[in-house]
Structure formats: structure tokens, C-alpha cells
């Protein structure tokens, strides 16, 4: 199968979050399964531009990739990206578009329609109610009505990563030709690193303390203020616990969280590690006693999957769409979006190490049974085949794989 993926950013622009990692790993797995995969993206990085060849194809893990120069960061406007899609689309069986609030999304969908190529579109959580409300409900609804609705209407399939995301989108009227395929993970890549721990070299005071880890973008929707307030309760209770916040800053939100840390008198109890990759990231995951994602809106939560893969118990809010899996497999605790509940859940896991260890083992089992990339890629191939055969119907399931 020959598949063209269109996305606003791609590896190594990891600062943009889970979309970058999930699209890369899906494409890499599809290549390994013998399919021809091309990605047309931009050279945009979270801060500045990627140092990559422009306007020509390069090979990344067997994937043919072209990085088109970005012209306007807001909306990820790149006329060169659209020209490339228009020039190349004819050699593919179908197009897979990632994200909906991007200039290139609408343009790529129009090119696919005009060329007679079916396309799959993945909103990537951008239709969740809370996500729309937090980023300006009127502006988002206007963009949906003027631009996005037609793009979704013309799609051969709308791909969601979780059932909760699909149900949210129904409120906006997007009901037909929907499919649910989760993100995945490669367990072999999450073994504990060998040698010295580079994080302890940076933060030696973490040794011997209970560590609560947040890993992800520093963004208002992630509930970091709730986590800081919850941590203040834990510290006030006398627990020897430390909060490690790891991830790239989004919209200068780190300043807000640092200010809240100071207001709560948590100096010496919280560290900001910035974007972690490689062994530093693995060390953070394996050092943690508890992983927390307190989001107000989260269509999946790749970092949760990473923590589960490392055998760590997790605390997530009800708005994280992996929450039903966490409950079913008893891999952690699910709480409301409020500081007291988050603090109580963390305290329970810290105070009951045997139960935490059991939850960690359950989480690893969950990953191996439901979320390996080998399984997920097969599910996506089922979707692609259904698209090409014109058999995508409401809520298409992929032979029961990956569903709850």
C-alpha cells in the first residue's frame, strides 16, 4: 500500500508533543510491514526551525520525508508544503491527514479531493469540548463551521484515538465514517538505561525521595496548576516527596507554574527539567514512584502509555481518554479535575507500595495486550483497506483489536 501522511510538524520536533511521536512511530511500523510511506510536513520546531534539508525528500527510519519551509507559524502556513502535496499525491493510494486547525490540513484535503484520492483525517483531540473551550470557543467554532466541517464531511474516514474522543465529536455533528484506533508504543524501547543516571547528575537531591513525575507539554489544558496545588498538600502532610515537571514550555506557561510553585512555598520541592529525550527521559520514567497526568482535556495521553510501559502506577483525571483502560486493568487511579482528589490518589499510591507495584505490573500487561505498535499498525491497515474498498461505516471496529 502507498500512503501519504500530511502533518504540520514531524520528528525531530518533539516539543510539539505526542502527535509527532505517534505519527513517526506509526509510519515507521508501516514501513517495517512492507508499505510505502511518505510524510510531507514543515520545518517548524517549537522554537524556530528544524535544521533539516528543505524541499527535497530525505529518509527517516525508512520513511520518505520532505520538510517544507514554514512561512507563517500561526496556523503553520507553508505554501511549499501544499505545492508538494499537489505534485506528489497522484502516486499514492490514499492520504492520511493529521490535525484539523492547520492551514495545510484544509489545503491537503482539497488537493486530495481534486485528485480523486480518498483521505483519512485524524483530529488528534482538537474536537474535544474542553480543548475548544480553553482555546477560545467562539473562534474555534467559527473555524470549524467555515473550514473544518467540509474537510471532515469529505473524509473517507475520521480517525479517533479513543472512544471518548469519538463521542465528544458527535456533539458537533460528526457521526459518519468514524473509526477508533489508538496510539501505540514499542515496549523494547522503554527498558531501563544502563550506566550512570544523567538526571541524578542534574538533580542529585532526588536521591532517596519519593518522586511524582509529570511528563508532557507545559500547557494550561494539562492541569499543572492542579498538580502543584496537590503537591503542596502532600508536602504539608510531611511526606518526603518531590515533584519533577518535565516537558517543553508551551505559550510561556512555565512562568505561570513557577509563580504558583513560589506562591505555595514549594521551593526545594519542585524541579523543572525541560524537554527530556533519550536516556534522560527513560531515567525519569523509571525513577518515578507515581506518574500523573491531571489534564482538563486529553484525547489519549502518550506519556501515560510510556509510564505504563515502564511499569509505573499512574494517576489520571477523568478527562484523559485512557482512563477507562486504567480502571479496567487496575493500572492506577482515576480522579476528578481537582487538587484534593489528585493529592489523595498520589498519597494512596505512595503509602501502599505493594499495591503500587501490582498496578505497575498491570499497566505493563495492558500495554503488551492492547497498545504495541505492531497491533496498532495492523488496525490502521484495516482502516486503510476499508477506505479503499469503500466499506467504512459508523464506528468501524478493527476485528476487535485495541478496543476496550
C-alpha positions, 0 to 999 in steps of 0.5 A, a space after each residue: 500500500 502507498 500512503 501519504 501522511 500530511 502533518 504540520 510538524 514531524 520528528 525531530 520536533 518533539 516539543 510539539 508533543 505526542 502527535 509527532 511521536 505517534 505519527 513517526 512511530 506509526 509510519 515507521 511500523 508501516 514501513 517495517 510491514 512492507 508499505 510505502 510511506 511518505 510524510 510531507 510536513 514543515 520545518 517548524 520546531 517549537 522554537 524556530 526551525 528544524 535544521 533539516 534539508 528543505 524541499 527535497 525528500 530525505 529518509 527517516 527510519 525508512 520513511 520518505 520525508 520532505 520538510 517544507 519551509 514554514 512561512 507563517 507559524 500561526 496556523 503553520 502556513 507553508 505554501 511549499 508544503 501544499 505545492 508538494 502535496 499537489 505534485 506528489 499525491 497522484 502516486 499514492 493510494 490514499 492520504 492520511 491527514 493529521 490535525 484539523 486547525 492547520 492551514 495545510 490540513 484544509 489545503 491537503 484535503 482539497 488537493 486530495 479531493 481534486 485528485 480523486 484520492 480518498 483521505 483519512 483525517 485524524 483530529 488528534 483531540 482538537 474536537 474535544 469540548 474542553 480543548 475548544 473551550 480553553 482555546 477560545 470557543 467562539 473562534 474555534 467554532 467559527 473555524 470549524 463551521 467555515 473550514 473544518 466541517 467540509 474537510 471532515 464531511 469529505 473524509 473517507 474516514 475520521 480517525 479517533 484515538 479513543 472512544 471518548 474522543 469519538 463521542 465528544 465529536 458527535 456533539 458537533 455533528 460528526 457521526 459518519 465514517 468514524 473509526 477508533 484506533 489508538 496510539 501505540 508504543 514499542 515496549 523494547 524501547 522503554 527498558 531501563 538505561 544502563 550506566 550512570 543516571 544523567 538526571 541524578 547528575 542534574 538533580 542529585 537531591 532526588 536521591 532517596 525521595 519519593 518522586 511524582 513525575 509529570 511528563 508532557 507539554 507545559 500547557 494550561 489544558 494539562 492541569 499543572 496548576 492542579 498538580 502543584 496545588 496537590 503537591 503542596 498538600 502532600 508536602 504539608 502532610 510531611 511526606 518526603 516527596 518531590 515533584 519533577 515537571 518535565 516537558 517543553 514550555 508551551 505559550 510561556 506557561 512555565 512562568 505561570 507554574 513557577 509563580 504558583 510553585 513560589 506562591 505555595 512555598 514549594 521551593 526545594 520541592 519542585 524541579 523543572 527539567 525541560 524537554 527530556 529525550 533519550 536516556 534522560 527521559 527513560 531515567 525519569 520514567 523509571 525513577 518515578 514512584 507515581 506518574 500523573 497526568 491531571 489534564 482538563 482535556 486529553 484525547 489519549 495521553 502518550 506519556 501515560 502509555 510510556 509510564 505504563 510501559 515502564 511499569 509505573 502506577 499512574 494517576 489520571 483525571 477523568 478527562 484523559 481518554 485512557 482512563 477507562 483502560 486504567 480502571 479496567 486493568 487496575 493500572 492506577 487511579 482515576 480522579 476528578 479535575 481537582 487538587 484534593 482528589 489528585 493529592 489523595 490518589 498520589 498519597 494512596 499510591 505512595 503509602 501502599 507500595 505493594 499495591 503500587 507495584 501490582 498496578 505497575 505490573 498491570 499497566 505493563 500487561 495492558 500495554 503488551 495486550 492492547 497498545 504495541 505498535 505492531 497491533 496498532 499498525 495492523 488496525 490502521 491497515 484495516 482502516 486503510 483497506 476499508 477506505 479503499 474498498 469503500 466499506 467504512 461505516 459508523 464506528 468501524 471496529 478493527 476485528 476487535 483489536 485495541 478496543 476496550 
